[in-house]
Amino acid sequence: MIRKLKSGKYRLYSRKPDPKTNRRRNLGTFDTLEAAKNHEREIQYFKRHS
């Protein structure tokens, strides 16, 4: 899940909430939406190919 911050950057959050905190885990902050989408793609690839 990607959200735009007030600073104009984009933050990637985990899809499921963290069971300990009941909030979504921060998976990185990026300057552009493209960079955030690219990293999300990399994460999904890694989850299935590790």
PyMOL Python script that loads the backbone (N, CA, C, O; Angstrom):
from pymol import cmd

cmd.read_pdbstr("""\
ATOM      1  N   MET A   1       0.851  -1.168   0.000  1.00  0.00           N
ATOM      2  CA  MET A   1       0.000   0.000   0.000  1.00  0.00           C
ATOM      3  C   MET A   1       0.895   1.228   0.000  1.00  0.00           C
ATOM      4  O   MET A   1       1.800   1.346   0.826  1.00  0.00           O
ATOM      5  N   ILE A   2       0.640   2.141  -0.929  1.00  0.00           N
ATOM      6  CA  ILE A   2       1.459   3.345  -1.047  1.00  0.00           C
ATOM      7  C   ILE A   2       0.590   4.544  -0.675  1.00  0.00           C
ATOM      8  O   ILE A   2      -0.533   4.693  -1.159  1.00  0.00           O
ATOM      9  N   ARG A   3       1.136   5.397   0.198  1.00  0.00           N
ATOM     10  CA  ARG A   3       0.423   6.607   0.590  1.00  0.00           C
ATOM     11  C   ARG A   3       1.323   7.812   0.360  1.00  0.00           C
ATOM     12  O   ARG A   3       2.540   7.731   0.527  1.00  0.00           O
ATOM     13  N   LYS A   4       0.720   8.924  -0.023  1.00  0.00           N
ATOM     14  CA  LYS A   4       1.483  10.156  -0.214  1.00  0.00           C
ATOM     15  C   LYS A   4       1.538  10.901   1.115  1.00  0.00           C
ATOM     16  O   LYS A   4       0.521  11.060   1.791  1.00  0.00           O
ATOM     17  N   LEU A   5       2.733  11.357   1.481  1.00  0.00           N
ATOM     18  CA  LEU A   5       2.922  12.080   2.728  1.00  0.00           C
ATOM     19  C   LEU A   5       2.774  13.579   2.499  1.00  0.00           C
ATOM     20  O   LEU A   5       2.795  14.044   1.360  1.00  0.00           O
ATOM     21  N   LYS A   6       2.622  14.336   3.590  1.00  0.00           N
ATOM     22  CA  LYS A   6       2.501  15.792   3.478  1.00  0.00           C
ATOM     23  C   LYS A   6       3.739  16.412   2.855  1.00  0.00           C
ATOM     24  O   LYS A   6       3.660  17.457   2.208  1.00  0.00           O
ATOM     25  N   SER A   7       4.880  15.769   3.050  1.00  0.00           N
ATOM     26  CA  SER A   7       6.141  16.286   2.506  1.00  0.00           C
ATOM     27  C   SER A   7       6.231  16.111   0.992  1.00  0.00           C
ATOM     28  O   SER A   7       7.147  16.635   0.358  1.00  0.00           O
ATOM     29  N   GLY A   8       5.273  15.371   0.410  1.00  0.00           N
ATOM     30  CA  GLY A   8       5.293  15.145  -1.026  1.00  0.00           C
ATOM     31  C   GLY A   8       5.958  13.833  -1.410  1.00  0.00           C
ATOM     32  O   GLY A   8       5.979  13.464  -2.584  1.00  0.00           O
ATOM     33  N   LYS A   9       6.505  13.124  -0.418  1.00  0.00           N
ATOM     34  CA  LYS A   9       7.129  11.829  -0.696  1.00  0.00           C
ATOM     35  C   LYS A   9       6.080  10.730  -0.595  1.00  0.00           C
ATOM     36  O   LYS A   9       4.947  10.972  -0.180  1.00  0.00           O
ATOM     37  N   TYR A  10       6.472   9.530  -0.976  1.00  0.00           N
ATOM     38  CA  TYR A  10       5.554   8.385  -0.948  1.00  0.00           C
ATOM     39  C   TYR A  10       6.106   7.324  -0.008  1.00  0.00           C
ATOM     40  O   TYR A  10       7.304   7.040  -0.010  1.00  0.00           O
ATOM     41  N   ARG A  11       5.226   6.743   0.792  1.00  0.00           N
ATOM     42  CA  ARG A  11       5.648   5.712   1.732  1.00  0.00           C
ATOM     43  C   ARG A  11       4.947   4.411   1.417  1.00  0.00           C
ATOM     44  O   ARG A  11       3.746   4.369   1.152  1.00  0.00           O
ATOM     45  N   LEU A  12       5.739   3.342   1.456  1.00  0.00           N
ATOM     46  CA  LEU A  12       5.232   2.004   1.189  1.00  0.00           C
ATOM     47  C   LEU A  12       4.943   1.332   2.529  1.00  0.00           C
ATOM     48  O   LEU A  12       5.817   1.243   3.392  1.00  0.00           O
ATOM     49  N   TYR A  13       3.704   0.859   2.692  1.00  0.00           N
ATOM     50  CA  TYR A  13       3.293   0.158   3.909  1.00  0.00           C
ATOM     51  C   TYR A  13       2.986  -1.295   3.570  1.00  0.00           C
ATOM     52  O   TYR A  13       2.627  -1.620   2.438  1.00  0.00           O
ATOM     53  N   SER A  14       3.133  -2.168   4.570  1.00  0.00           N
ATOM     54  CA  SER A  14       2.788  -3.574   4.362  1.00  0.00           C
ATOM     55  C   SER A  14       1.281  -3.685   4.135  1.00  0.00           C
ATOM     56  O   SER A  14       0.508  -2.823   4.553  1.00  0.00           O
ATOM     57  N   ARG A  15       0.888  -4.756   3.468  1.00  0.00           N
ATOM     58  CA  ARG A  15      -0.535  -4.939   3.160  1.00  0.00           C
ATOM     59  C   ARG A  15      -1.343  -5.290   4.401  1.00  0.00           C
ATOM     60  O   ARG A  15      -2.472  -4.832   4.573  1.00  0.00           O
ATOM     61  N   LYS A  16      -0.741  -6.121   5.273  1.00  0.00           N
ATOM     62  CA  LYS A  16      -1.440  -6.542   6.488  1.00  0.00           C
ATOM     63  C   LYS A  16      -0.901  -5.769   7.695  1.00  0.00           C
ATOM     64  O   LYS A  16       0.284  -5.435   7.738  1.00  0.00           O
ATOM     65  N   PRO A  17      -1.756  -5.485   8.666  1.00  0.00           N
ATOM     66  CA  PRO A  17      -1.279  -4.807   9.873  1.00  0.00           C
ATOM     67  C   PRO A  17      -0.340  -5.702  10.676  1.00  0.00           C
ATOM     68  O   PRO A  17      -0.478  -6.925  10.673  1.00  0.00           O
ATOM     69  N   ASP A  18       0.604  -5.087  11.353  1.00  0.00           N
ATOM     70  CA  ASP A  18       1.530  -5.778  12.237  1.00  0.00           C
ATOM     71  C   ASP A  18       0.732  -6.276  13.447  1.00  0.00           C
ATOM     72  O   ASP A  18       0.054  -5.478  14.094  1.00  0.00           O
ATOM     73  N   PRO A  19       0.794  -7.582  13.770  1.00  0.00           N
ATOM     74  CA  PRO A  19      -0.019  -8.094  14.887  1.00  0.00           C
ATOM     75  C   PRO A  19       0.323  -7.461  16.234  1.00  0.00           C
ATOM     76  O   PRO A  19      -0.540  -7.345  17.105  1.00  0.00           O
ATOM     77  N   LYS A  20       1.584  -7.051  16.405  1.00  0.00           N
ATOM     78  CA  LYS A  20       1.988  -6.464  17.695  1.00  0.00           C
ATOM     79  C   LYS A  20       1.427  -5.057  17.891  1.00  0.00           C
ATOM     80  O   LYS A  20       0.924  -4.727  18.965  1.00  0.00           O
ATOM     81  N   THR A  21       1.516  -4.231  16.846  1.00  0.00           N
ATOM     82  CA  THR A  21       1.124  -2.827  16.989  1.00  0.00           C
ATOM     83  C   THR A  21      -0.236  -2.510  16.373  1.00  0.00           C
ATOM     84  O   THR A  21      -0.788  -1.434  16.598  1.00  0.00           O
ATOM     85  N   ASN A  22      -0.777  -3.459  15.590  1.00  0.00           N
ATOM     86  CA  ASN A  22      -2.033  -3.257  14.858  1.00  0.00           C
ATOM     87  C   ASN A  22      -1.960  -2.103  13.863  1.00  0.00           C
ATOM     88  O   ASN A  22      -2.986  -1.527  13.502  1.00  0.00           O
ATOM     89  N   ARG A  23      -0.737  -1.760  13.413  1.00  0.00           N
ATOM     90  CA  ARG A  23      -0.553  -0.750  12.377  1.00  0.00           C
ATOM     91  C   ARG A  23       0.213  -1.388  11.230  1.00  0.00           C
ATOM     92  O   ARG A  23       0.861  -2.419  11.410  1.00  0.00           O
ATOM     93  N   ARG A  24       0.144  -0.789  10.072  1.00  0.00           N
ATOM     94  CA  ARG A  24       0.886  -1.318   8.931  1.00  0.00           C
ATOM     95  C   ARG A  24       2.363  -0.975   9.071  1.00  0.00           C
ATOM     96  O   ARG A  24       2.722   0.124   9.494  1.00  0.00           O
ATOM     97  N   ARG A  25       3.211  -1.931   8.711  1.00  0.00           N
ATOM     98  CA  ARG A  25       4.652  -1.733   8.837  1.00  0.00           C
ATOM     99  C   ARG A  25       5.170  -0.821   7.726  1.00  0.00           C
ATOM    100  O   ARG A  25       4.799  -0.988   6.564  1.00  0.00           O
ATOM    101  N   ASN A  26       6.026   0.141   8.077  1.00  0.00           N
ATOM    102  CA  ASN A  26       6.645   1.039   7.105  1.00  0.00           C
ATOM    103  C   ASN A  26       7.729   0.269   6.363  1.00  0.00           C
ATOM    104  O   ASN A  26       8.670  -0.234   6.976  1.00  0.00           O
ATOM    105  N   LEU A  27       7.594   0.179   5.033  1.00  0.00           N
ATOM    106  CA  LEU A  27       8.564  -0.566   4.230  1.00  0.00           C
ATOM    107  C   LEU A  27       9.453   0.355   3.412  1.00  0.00           C
ATOM    108  O   LEU A  27      10.146  -0.106   2.506  1.00  0.00           O
ATOM    109  N   GLY A  28       9.447   1.637   3.711  1.00  0.00           N
ATOM    110  CA  GLY A  28      10.349   2.556   3.026  1.00  0.00           C
ATOM    111  C   GLY A  28       9.643   3.804   2.535  1.00  0.00           C
ATOM    112  O   GLY A  28       8.441   3.798   2.268  1.00  0.00           O
ATOM    113  N   THR A  29      10.423   4.885   2.421  1.00  0.00           N
ATOM    114  CA  THR A  29       9.916   6.158   1.935  1.00  0.00           C
ATOM    115  C   THR A  29      10.671   6.518   0.659  1.00  0.00           C
ATOM    116  O   THR A  29      11.894   6.388   0.599  1.00  0.00           O
ATOM    117  N   PHE A  30       9.942   6.969  -0.359  1.00  0.00           N
ATOM    118  CA  PHE A  30      10.530   7.209  -1.670  1.00  0.00           C
ATOM    119  C   PHE A  30      10.130   8.584  -2.188  1.00  0.00           C
ATOM    120  O   PHE A  30       9.065   9.102  -1.852  1.00  0.00           O
ATOM    121  N   ASP A  31      11.005   9.171  -3.017  1.00  0.00           N
ATOM    122  CA  ASP A  31      10.756  10.511  -3.559  1.00  0.00           C
ATOM    123  C   ASP A  31       9.660  10.507  -4.626  1.00  0.00           C
ATOM    124  O   ASP A  31       8.910  11.474  -4.755  1.00  0.00           O
ATOM    125  N   THR A  32       9.573   9.418  -5.387  1.00  0.00           N
ATOM    126  CA  THR A  32       8.587   9.383  -6.472  1.00  0.00           C
ATOM    127  C   THR A  32       7.673   8.170  -6.319  1.00  0.00           C
ATOM    128  O   THR A  32       8.029   7.174  -5.690  1.00  0.00           O
ATOM    129  N   LEU A  33       6.499   8.283  -6.905  1.00  0.00           N
ATOM    130  CA  LEU A  33       5.544   7.184  -6.889  1.00  0.00           C
ATOM    131  C   LEU A  33       6.102   6.000  -7.673  1.00  0.00           C
ATOM    132  O   LEU A  33       5.898   4.849  -7.289  1.00  0.00           O
ATOM    133  N   GLU A  34       6.803   6.278  -8.768  1.00  0.00           N
ATOM    134  CA  GLU A  34       7.399   5.203  -9.573  1.00  0.00           C
ATOM    135  C   GLU A  34       8.394   4.394  -8.751  1.00  0.00           C
ATOM    136  O   GLU A  34       8.407   3.165  -8.829  1.00  0.00           O
ATOM    137  N   ALA A  35       9.228   5.073  -7.963  1.00  0.00           N
ATOM    138  CA  ALA A  35      10.217   4.380  -7.139  1.00  0.00           C
ATOM    139  C   ALA A  35       9.524   3.494  -6.110  1.00  0.00           C
ATOM    140  O   ALA A  35       9.971   2.375  -5.856  1.00  0.00           O
ATOM    141  N   ALA A  36       8.440   3.981  -5.516  1.00  0.00           N
ATOM    142  CA  ALA A  36       7.695   3.201  -4.529  1.00  0.00           C
ATOM    143  C   ALA A  36       7.059   1.975  -5.176  1.00  0.00           C
ATOM    144  O   ALA A  36       7.094   0.885  -4.604  1.00  0.00           O
ATOM    145  N   LYS A  37       6.477   2.142  -6.364  1.00  0.00           N
ATOM    146  CA  LYS A  37       5.857   1.016  -7.062  1.00  0.00           C
ATOM    147  C   LYS A  37       6.904  -0.026  -7.454  1.00  0.00           C
ATOM    148  O   LYS A  37       6.667  -1.230  -7.363  1.00  0.00           O
ATOM    149  N   ASN A  38       8.061   0.460  -7.891  1.00  0.00           N
ATOM    150  CA  ASN A  38       9.141  -0.441  -8.288  1.00  0.00           C
ATOM    151  C   ASN A  38       9.609  -1.267  -7.094  1.00  0.00           C
ATOM    152  O   ASN A  38       9.851  -2.467  -7.224  1.00  0.00           O
ATOM    153  N   HIS A  39       9.738  -0.630  -5.933  1.00  0.00           N
ATOM    154  CA  HIS A  39      10.199  -1.355  -4.751  1.00  0.00           C
ATOM    155  C   HIS A  39       9.147  -2.365  -4.301  1.00  0.00           C
ATOM    156  O   HIS A  39       9.490  -3.465  -3.868  1.00  0.00           O
ATOM    157  N   GLU A  40       7.870  -2.001  -4.400  1.00  0.00           N
ATOM    158  CA  GLU A  40       6.798  -2.934  -4.044  1.00  0.00           C
ATOM    159  C   GLU A  40       6.873  -4.177  -4.943  1.00  0.00           C
ATOM    160  O   GLU A  40       6.678  -5.299  -4.476  1.00  0.00           O
ATOM    161  N   ARG A  41       7.155  -3.965  -6.232  1.00  0.00           N
ATOM    162  CA  ARG A  41       7.315  -5.072  -7.169  1.00  0.00           C
ATOM    163  C   ARG A  41       8.489  -5.958  -6.761  1.00  0.00           C
ATOM    164  O   ARG A  41       8.389  -7.184  -6.798  1.00  0.00           O
ATOM    165  N   GLU A  42       9.605  -5.332  -6.372  1.00  0.00           N
ATOM    166  CA  GLU A  42      10.781  -6.091  -5.935  1.00  0.00           C
ATOM    167  C   GLU A  42      10.467  -6.941  -4.715  1.00  0.00           C
ATOM    168  O   GLU A  42      10.901  -8.089  -4.628  1.00  0.00           O
ATOM    169  N   ILE A  43       9.712  -6.382  -3.770  1.00  0.00           N
ATOM    170  CA  ILE A  43       9.345  -7.110  -2.550  1.00  0.00           C
ATOM    171  C   ILE A  43       8.496  -8.328  -2.901  1.00  0.00           C
ATOM    172  O   ILE A  43       8.739  -9.421  -2.389  1.00  0.00           O
ATOM    173  N   GLN A  44       7.496  -8.147  -3.777  1.00  0.00           N
ATOM    174  CA  GLN A  44       6.624  -9.258  -4.153  1.00  0.00           C
ATOM    175  C   GLN A  44       7.419 -10.360  -4.851  1.00  0.00           C
ATOM    176  O   GLN A  44       7.168 -11.545  -4.633  1.00  0.00           O
ATOM    177  N   TYR A  45       8.377  -9.966  -5.691  1.00  0.00           N
ATOM    178  CA  TYR A  45       9.227 -10.948  -6.372  1.00  0.00           C
ATOM    179  C   TYR A  45      10.049 -11.731  -5.342  1.00  0.00           C
ATOM    180  O   TYR A  45      10.135 -12.957  -5.406  1.00  0.00           O
ATOM    181  N   PHE A  46      10.640 -11.015  -4.408  1.00  0.00           N
ATOM    182  CA  PHE A  46      11.499 -11.650  -3.410  1.00  0.00           C
ATOM    183  C   PHE A  46      10.700 -12.631  -2.546  1.00  0.00           C
ATOM    184  O   PHE A  46      11.200 -13.699  -2.196  1.00  0.00           O
ATOM    185  N   LYS A  47       9.462 -12.270  -2.204  1.00  0.00           N
ATOM    186  CA  LYS A  47       8.626 -13.136  -1.363  1.00  0.00           C
ATOM    187  C   LYS A  47       8.377 -14.487  -2.034  1.00  0.00           C
ATOM    188  O   LYS A  47       8.232 -15.504  -1.355  1.00  0.00           O
ATOM    189  N   ARG A  48       8.327 -14.493  -3.373  1.00  0.00           N
ATOM    190  CA  ARG A  48       8.009 -15.735  -4.094  1.00  0.00           C
ATOM    191  C   ARG A  48       9.228 -16.467  -4.635  1.00  0.00           C
ATOM    192  O   ARG A  48       9.106 -17.612  -5.068  1.00  0.00           O
ATOM    193  N   HIS A  49      10.405 -15.836  -4.623  1.00  0.00           N
ATOM    194  CA  HIS A  49      11.593 -16.433  -5.230  1.00  0.00           C
ATOM    195  C   HIS A  49      12.765 -16.583  -4.275  1.00  0.00           C
ATOM    196  O   HIS A  49      13.900 -16.740  -4.727  1.00  0.00           O
ATOM    197  N   SER A  50      12.530 -16.540  -2.980  1.00  0.00           N
ATOM    198  CA  SER A  50      13.669 -16.674  -2.063  1.00  0.00           C
ATOM    199  C   SER A  50      13.795 -18.096  -1.539  1.00  0.00           C
ATOM    200  O   SER A  50      14.698 -18.388  -0.756  1.00  0.00           O
TER     201      SER A  50
END
""", "prot")
cmd.dss("prot")
cmd.show_as("cartoon", "prot")
cmd.util.cbc("prot")
cmd.orient("prot")
